[in-house]
């Protein structure tokens, strides 16, 4: 609530309160009069209160109206006073703006925050300052970069840190402006003033002074940072200023100490020499020697005359002096080295006179030492050699000599061949010196030319040889480009001579050979091996088949100088023959598998009927179904014997089929060899009686035990003895010898039969191979084959030795196996 309204409210409240009090007084007075006078009509209290309120409200309204009229008059008076003051303020602002809006100044006012600044006044157009407000504040567009950057920094500090400033800035039109920054009443002001001639000149002098001061400080900072001693002297020759390098050289703590104590880096003689020879036109420049930190040091001293004295600099050239001495020693050593070279060398100076020659040069041309020591001219030397008949004959001697001596005017090294009359070939290398003169080197190529001739002859012979080879040959360089190829190579791959021309890249060869080979990866592999950067390049061989049906045997052979040779041999005929043999062998293998499958199947099919026949035969022999007459008994015996033989053959075939299938497993157990031999002799009793042969067993009383498959070992013994009985005459004796060799069981079976011919010995262990000649019985020829299979299953060996008409001996060795014991869990 404003102050006039509050004041009006207080006055109204007072008037209202006065009205209410007056009503109360009037009401009391009326009541008293009514009581005292005993009026005729009586008023109720409610009516009296309402009447009092109406009278009070009317009174308050009248009083408020009077107050409002009075207040309105006061407000109008105040308003007239304010309008008068506002008019006076506007007149003063107009006068101030007219005063500020001068063409020689401009004021920029910032009211804080990010509000747009207010700009008053203008600067002259010739200063280069923009007239628009937006362009004026872009100081970098119309002020020089240094002035614009300095002004932007000062204004930022003025606005945010209330830091005042006074600057002199330059525009791109080389006009000078004075800028003042101040803070007043929470606002920041920047006043730009275009200076008049005198003030502008003063400002320019200030700027120039600042520039010169900065340049001097920069120059002194630069001199302070250099490693060369620098000094300045007055007209009396006393030190005025030195840099840090000077104070370090004279072992002073600071440059000021070196100046105060007048510590000199140069000795007295050198300083006197400088003072005597120094002039404003010609400065002193010489190399002097002095001592720095206890070491002899060489300085290149430059001293210059100044209006108020002199200044100088000393550059350490100790390393250059050492290098100069080292160069001198190197040149001397170089000359001694050249003198011991076998290659003739001659050096001529800028005047084309002989400056140096080695012994090889003197021996090559056989020149007089006195003539060489006289330092002859090069043209004179050539004339001397020509007169002696040591130079090649020329059609135009003058032109040839001028061309030879043109190297002194050339910037490139010249290399020519001289074919001397004595048969020597020289390569002459002439190299001009940048400072004048030339070096001539005479390289004897006589042996090299001879070797090159022989090499070229060898290459041609080699090329002719390769061209007439039936093998395809191609040689590639390390860059993958072909060097040579023979006609056989091009014929095998069906490419032309142009497609395989020397220099053709292997990628192009690959594209040319692509129609002949359905696998382009092969040639890509060749290219990888040929262009490989490996230190060790292994050779590679293989076989590829072309789409034309040709089969090539290739070889990748690394050669010296990172070259690679590809060779291709046509092996189509041998491969076809090999494939035919492989196909025939595969057919035979399949036929053998079919035979084995057939035999195994038939064997299983025959075993059941044979078992029935044997069972019924045994039943007929028994008396359970009645007696048989002698003829019937004889026929039943024949049936029983034939059935037993056939069953033996079937069992043998099944055993061989099981061995071939790889499913036969031996059942190892501890076997008492004595019991085994007794069992075998008992089973062979009938067969021995039938053949009229006696079996003699020669064995030690205690052969011991062996770990083997008892059933298979018994089959081995029975089949070998049966085979011996079959080929032994009646009344003969078959001998079974048994003994132990360490853990092995060794036995032999010998007979005195007809023996086996030598040409049949290799096939006695083959299946279905039997020698019926001289035998009492003919069999399927499986006995010895089964023996060999069972012996090999025991990891043993079997061999046979026979002499025709004297007998046969079969020797077997059965090693003891390992019995696997199962351990029950405790």
URRA-V948256 format. One record per residue. RES is the residue in one small letter. SS is DSSP state (~ for helix, > for strand, _ for the rest). PSI is psi as a letter, one per 40 degrees, with the letter a starting at -180 (none if undefined). D_CENTER is the distance of its C-alpha to the mean C-alpha in whole Angstrom. Layout:
BEGIN
res = <RES	RES>
ss = <SS	SS>
psi = <PSI	PSI>
d_center = <D_CENTER	D_CENTER>
END
This chain:
BEGIN
res = <x	x	x	x	x	x	x	x	x	x	x	x	x	x	x	x	x	x	x	x	x	x	x	x	x	x	x	x	x	x	x	x	x	x	x	x	x	x	x	x	x	x	x	x	x	x	x	x	x	x	x	x	x	x	x	x	x	x	x	x	x	x	x	x	x	x	x	x	x	x	x	x	x	x	x	x	x	x	x	x	x	x	x	x	x	x	x	x	x	x	x	x	x	x	x	x	x	x	x	x	x	x	x	x	x	x	x	x	x	x	x	x	x	x	x	x	x	x	x	x	x	x	x	x	x	x	x	x	x	x	x	x	x	x	x	x	x	x	x	x	x	x	x	x	x	x	x	x	x	x	x	x	x	x	x	x	x	x	x	x	x	x	x	x	x	x	x	x	x	x	x	x	x	x	x	x	x	x	x	x	x	x	x	x	x	x	x	x	x	x	x	x	x	x	x	x	x	x	x	x	x	x	x	x	x	x	x	x	x	x	x	x	x	x	x	x	x	x	x	x	x	x	x	x	x	x	x	x	x	x	x	x	x	x	x	x	x	x	x	x	x	x	x	x	x	x	x	x	x	x	x	x	x	x	x	x	x	x	x	x	x	x	x	x	x	x	x	x	x	x	x	x	x	x	x	x	x	x	x	x	x	x	x	x	x	x	x	x	x	x	x	x	x	x	x	x	x	x	x	x	x	x	x	x	x	x	x	x	x	x	x	x	x	x	x	x	x	x	x	x	x	x	x	x	x	x	x	x	x	x	x	x	x	x	x	x	x	x	x	x	x	x	x	x	x	x	x	x	x	x	x	x	x	x	x	x	x	x	x	x	x	x	x	x	x	x	x	x	x	x	x	x	x	x	x	x	x	x	x	x	x	x	x	x	x	x	x	x	x	x	x	x	x	x	x	x	x	x	x	x	x	x	x	x	x	x	x	x	x	x	x	x	x	x	x	x	x	x	x	x	x	x	x	x	x	x	x	x	x	x	x	x	x	x	x	x	x	x	x	x	x	x	x	x	x	x	x	x	x	x	x	x	x	x	x	x	x	x	x	x	x	x	x	x	x	x	x	x	x	x	x	x	x	x	x	x	x	x	x	x	x	x	x	x	x	x	x	x	x	x	x	x	x	x	x	x	x	x	x	x	x	x	x	x	x	x	x	x	x	x	x	x	x	x	x	x	x	x	x	x	x	x	x	x	x	x	x	x	x	x	x	x	x	x	x	x	x	x	x	x	x	x	x	x	x	x	x	x	x	x	x	x	x	x	x	x	x	x	x	x	x	x	x	x	x	x	x	x	x	x	x	x	x	x	x	x	x	x	x	x	x	x	x	x	x	x	x	x	x	x	x	x	x	x	x	x	x	x	x	x	x	x	x	x	x	x	x	x	x	x	x	x	x	x	x	x	x	x	x	x	x	x	x	x	x	x	x	x	x	x	x	x	x	x	x	x	x	x	x	x	x	x	x	x	x	x	x	x	x	x	x	x	x	x	x	x	x	x	x	x	x	x	x	x	x	x	x	x	x	x	x	x	x	x	x	x	x	x	x	x	x	x	x	x	x	x	x	x	x	x	x	x	x	x	x	x	x	x	x	x	x	x	x	x	x	x	x	x	x	x	x	x	x	x	x	x	x	x	x	x	x	x	x	x	x	x	x	x	x	x	x	x	x	x	x	x	x	x	x	x	x	x	x	x	x	x	x	x	x	x	x	x	x	x	x	x	x	x	x	x	x	x	x	x	x	x	x	x	x	x	x	x	x	x	x	x	x	x	x	x	x	x	x	x	x	x	x	x	x	x	x	x	x	x	x	x	x	x	x	x	x	x	x	x	x	x	x	x	x	x	x	x	x	x	x	x	x	x	x	x	x	x	x	x	x	x>
ss = <_	_	~	~	~	~	~	~	~	~	~	~	~	~	~	~	~	~	~	~	~	~	~	~	~	~	~	~	~	~	~	~	~	~	~	~	~	_	_	_	_	_	_	_	~	~	~	~	~	~	~	~	~	~	~	~	~	~	~	~	~	~	~	~	~	~	~	~	~	~	~	~	~	~	~	~	~	~	~	~	~	~	~	~	~	~	~	~	~	~	~	~	~	~	~	~	~	~	~	~	_	_	_	_	>	>	>	>	>	>	_	_	_	_	_	_	_	>	>	>	>	>	_	_	~	~	~	_	_	_	_	_	~	~	~	~	_	_	~	~	~	~	>	_	~	~	~	~	~	~	~	~	~	~	~	~	~	~	~	~	~	_	_	_	>	>	>	>	>	>	>	_	_	_	_	>	>	>	>	>	>	>	>	>	_	_	>	>	>	>	>	>	>	>	_	_	~	~	~	~	~	~	~	~	~	~	~	~	~	~	~	~	~	~	~	~	~	~	~	~	~	~	~	~	~	_	_	_	>	>	>	>	>	>	_	_	_	_	>	>	>	>	_	~	~	~	~	~	~	_	_	_	_	_	~	~	~	~	~	~	_	_	_	_	_	_	_	~	~	~	~	~	~	~	~	~	~	_	_	_	_	_	_	>	>	>	>	>	>	>	>	>	_	_	>	>	>	>	>	>	>	>	>	>	>	>	_	_	>	>	>	>	>	>	>	>	_	~	~	~	~	~	~	~	~	~	~	~	~	~	~	~	~	~	~	~	~	~	~	_	_	_	_	>	>	>	>	>	_	_	_	_	>	>	>	>	>	_	~	~	~	~	~	~	~	_	_	_	~	~	~	~	~	_	_	_	>	~	~	~	~	~	~	~	~	~	~	_	_	_	_	_	_	_	_	_	~	~	~	~	~	~	~	~	~	~	~	~	~	_	_	_	_	>	>	>	>	>	>	_	_	_	_	_	>	>	>	>	>	>	>	>	_	_	_	_	_	>	>	>	>	>	>	>	_	~	~	~	~	~	~	~	~	~	~	~	~	~	~	~	~	~	~	~	~	~	~	_	_	_	_	>	>	>	>	>	_	_	_	_	>	>	>	>	>	_	~	~	~	~	~	~	~	_	_	_	_	_	_	_	_	_	_	_	>	~	~	~	~	~	~	~	~	~	~	~	_	_	_	_	~	~	~	~	~	~	~	~	~	~	_	_	_	_	_	_	_	_	_	>	>	>	>	>	>	_	_	_	_	_	>	>	>	>	>	>	>	>	_	_	_	_	_	>	>	>	>	>	>	>	_	~	~	~	~	~	~	~	~	~	~	~	~	~	~	~	~	~	~	~	~	~	~	~	~	~	~	~	~	~	~	~	~	~	~	~	~	~	~	~	~	~	~	~	~	~	~	~	~	~	~	_	~	~	~	_	_	_	_	~	~	~	~	~	~	~	~	~	~	~	~	~	~	~	~	~	~	~	~	~	~	~	~	~	~	~	~	~	~	~	~	_	_	_	_	_	_	>	>	>	>	>	~	~	~	~	~	~	~	~	~	~	~	_	~	~	~	~	~	~	~	_	_	>	>	>	>	>	>	_	_	_	_	_	>	>	>	>	>	~	~	~	~	~	~	~	~	~	~	~	~	~	~	~	~	~	_	_	_	_	_	_	>	>	>	>	>	>	>	>	>	_	_	>	>	>	>	>	>	>	>	_	_	_	_	_	_	~	~	~	~	~	~	_	_	_	_	_	_	_	_	_	_	_	_	_	_	_	_	_	_	_	~	~	~	~	~	~	~	~	~	~	~	_	_	_	>	>	>	>	>	>	>	_	_	_	>	>	>	>	>	>	>	>	_	_	_	_	_	_	_	_	_	_	_	_>
psi = <h	i	d	d	d	d	d	d	d	d	d	d	d	d	d	d	d	d	d	d	d	d	d	d	d	d	d	d	d	d	d	d	d	d	d	d	e	f	i	d	h	h	i	i	d	d	d	d	d	d	d	d	d	d	d	d	d	d	d	d	d	d	d	d	d	d	d	d	d	d	d	d	d	d	d	d	d	d	d	d	d	d	d	d	d	d	d	d	d	d	d	d	d	d	d	d	d	d	d	d	g	i	e	e	i	h	h	h	h	h	f	i	a	f	i	h	i	h	h	i	i	i	i	i	d	e	e	e	h	i	d	i	d	d	d	d	e	g	d	e	d	e	i	i	d	d	d	d	d	d	d	d	d	d	d	d	d	d	d	e	e	f	h	i	i	h	i	h	i	i	i	e	e	f	i	h	i	h	h	h	h	i	h	h	f	e	i	h	h	h	h	h	h	h	i	a	d	d	d	d	d	d	d	d	d	d	d	d	d	d	d	d	d	d	d	d	d	d	d	d	d	d	d	d	e	i	e	h	h	i	i	h	i	a	e	e	e	i	h	d	i	i	i	d	d	d	d	d	d	e	f	i	d	i	d	d	d	d	d	d	e	f	h	h	d	i	i	d	d	d	d	d	d	d	d	d	e	h	i	d	d	h	i	h	h	i	h	i	h	i	h	h	f	e	i	h	h	h	i	h	h	h	h	i	h	i	d	e	b	i	i	i	i	h	h	h	f	d	d	d	d	d	d	d	d	d	d	d	d	d	d	d	d	d	d	d	d	d	d	e	i	e	h	h	h	h	h	i	a	d	e	f	i	h	d	i	i	i	d	d	d	d	d	d	e	f	i	h	d	d	d	d	e	e	g	i	i	d	d	d	d	d	d	d	d	d	d	e	f	e	i	i	h	i	d	g	d	d	d	d	d	d	d	d	e	e	d	e	e	i	e	i	h	h	h	i	h	h	h	i	d	e	e	i	h	h	h	h	h	h	h	i	i	d	e	i	a	i	h	h	h	h	h	h	e	d	d	d	d	d	d	d	d	d	d	d	d	d	d	d	d	d	d	d	d	d	d	e	i	e	i	h	h	h	h	i	i	e	e	e	h	h	d	i	i	i	d	d	d	d	d	d	e	f	i	i	d	d	d	f	i	h	e	h	i	d	d	d	d	d	d	d	e	d	d	e	h	e	g	e	d	d	d	d	d	d	d	d	d	d	e	i	e	i	d	h	h	i	i	i	i	a	h	i	h	i	d	e	e	h	h	h	h	i	h	h	h	h	i	i	f	f	i	h	h	h	i	h	h	h	f	d	d	d	d	d	d	d	d	d	d	d	d	d	d	d	d	d	d	d	d	d	d	d	d	d	d	d	d	d	d	d	d	d	d	d	d	d	d	d	d	d	d	d	d	d	d	d	d	d	d	i	e	d	e	i	i	i	i	d	d	d	d	d	d	d	d	d	d	d	d	d	d	d	d	d	d	d	d	d	d	d	d	d	d	d	d	d	d	d	e	f	e	h	h	i	g	i	i	h	h	h	d	d	d	d	d	d	d	d	d	d	d	e	d	d	d	d	d	d	e	f	i	h	h	h	h	h	i	i	d	g	d	a	i	i	h	i	h	d	d	d	d	d	d	d	d	d	d	d	d	d	d	d	d	d	e	h	i	i	e	i	h	h	h	h	h	h	i	h	g	b	e	i	h	h	i	i	h	i	i	f	a	e	i	h	i	d	e	e	d	e	e	d	e	i	i	f	h	i	g	e	h	e	i	d	i	h	a	e	f	e	d	d	d	d	d	d	d	d	d	d	d	e	f	a	i	h	i	h	h	i	h	h	e	d	i	i	h	h	h	i	h	h	i	h	a	h	h	h	h	h	h	i	h	none>
d_center = <84	85	88	91	90	90	94	95	94	96	99	99	99	102	104	104	105	108	109	108	110	113	113	114	117	118	118	120	122	123	123	126	128	128	129	131	133	133	132	133	129	126	123	120	117	114	116	117	113	112	114	113	109	110	112	109	107	109	109	105	105	107	106	102	103	105	102	100	102	102	98	97	99	97	94	95	96	93	91	93	92	88	89	90	88	85	87	87	83	82	84	83	79	80	81	78	76	78	78	74	73	73	72	70	69	66	66	63	64	61	63	60	57	55	59	59	61	64	65	68	69	68	66	68	66	65	63	60	60	60	63	61	61	57	56	58	56	52	53	50	51	54	54	52	48	50	53	51	49	51	54	51	51	54	55	53	54	58	57	55	57	60	59	62	61	62	60	60	58	58	57	55	59	59	62	62	63	64	62	64	62	65	65	68	69	66	65	63	64	63	65	64	67	67	69	72	72	73	70	68	68	68	65	63	64	63	59	60	60	57	55	57	56	53	52	54	52	49	50	51	48	46	48	48	44	44	44	47	51	53	56	59	63	66	69	70	67	66	63	62	59	56	52	50	49	52	53	51	52	55	54	56	55	55	55	59	60	59	61	64	64	64	61	61	57	59	62	66	66	63	64	68	66	64	67	69	67	65	66	65	64	63	60	60	57	57	55	56	56	56	55	53	52	54	52	53	51	51	51	52	54	55	58	60	63	64	67	67	66	62	59	56	53	52	48	47	47	47	43	44	48	46	43	46	48	45	45	48	48	44	47	49	47	45	49	49	46	47	51	49	47	48	47	50	49	51	51	53	54	54	58	57	58	57	55	54	54	53	55	53	54	58	58	56	59	61	63	65	64	66	65	62	63	65	61	62	61	58	61	64	61	60	64	65	62	64	67	66	65	61	60	59	62	61	63	63	63	63	60	58	59	58	55	54	55	53	50	51	51	48	44	42	42	45	45	47	49	52	54	57	60	60	57	54	51	50	47	48	45	46	44	46	46	45	48	50	51	49	47	48	47	48	46	48	47	50	48	45	47	49	45	44	47	47	43	44	47	45	42	45	47	43	43	46	46	42	44	47	45	45	41	39	37	34	32	28	27	23	23	24	27	30	33	36	37	40	43	42	39	40	43	41	38	41	39	41	41	40	37	36	37	35	32	31	27	27	26	30	31	29	31	34	34	33	37	38	35	34	31	28	26	27	27	23	23	25	22	19	21	22	20	17	16	16	18	21	22	24	27	28	31	32	35	35	38	38	40	43	44	42	40	38	37	34	32	29	29	27	29	29	27	24	27	27	31	31	35	37	40	42	43	45	48	47	45	48	50	48	47	51	51	49	51	54	53	51	55	57	54	55	59	59	57	60	63	61	61	65	66	65	66	70	70	69	72	74	74	76	79	79	80	82	84	84	85	88	89	89	91	94	94	95	99	98	98	101	102	101	103	102	101	98	97	96	94	93	92	90	88	87	86	84	82	81	80	78	77	75	74	72	71	69	67	66	65	63	62	60	59	57	56	54	56	59	59	61	63	63	66	68	71	74	74	78	78	76	78	81	80	79	82	84	82	83	86	87	85	86	90	89	88	91	88	88	85	84	82	81	79	79	81	78	75	73	71	67	65	65	65	69	70	67	69	72	71	70	73	75	74	74	77	78	77	79	82	82	82	84	88	91	92	88	86	83	81	78	77	75	73	70	68	66	65	65	68	69	72	73	76	78	81	83	83	82	79	76	75	72	71	71	69	65	66	68	66	65	66	69	70	73	76	79	81	83	82	85	83	80	77	74	72	69	71	69	66	66	67	64	61	63	63	59	59	60	57	61	62	65	66	69	72	75	77	79	83	82	80	77	75	72	70	67	65	64	62	63	60	59	61	59	61	60	61	62	61	63>
END
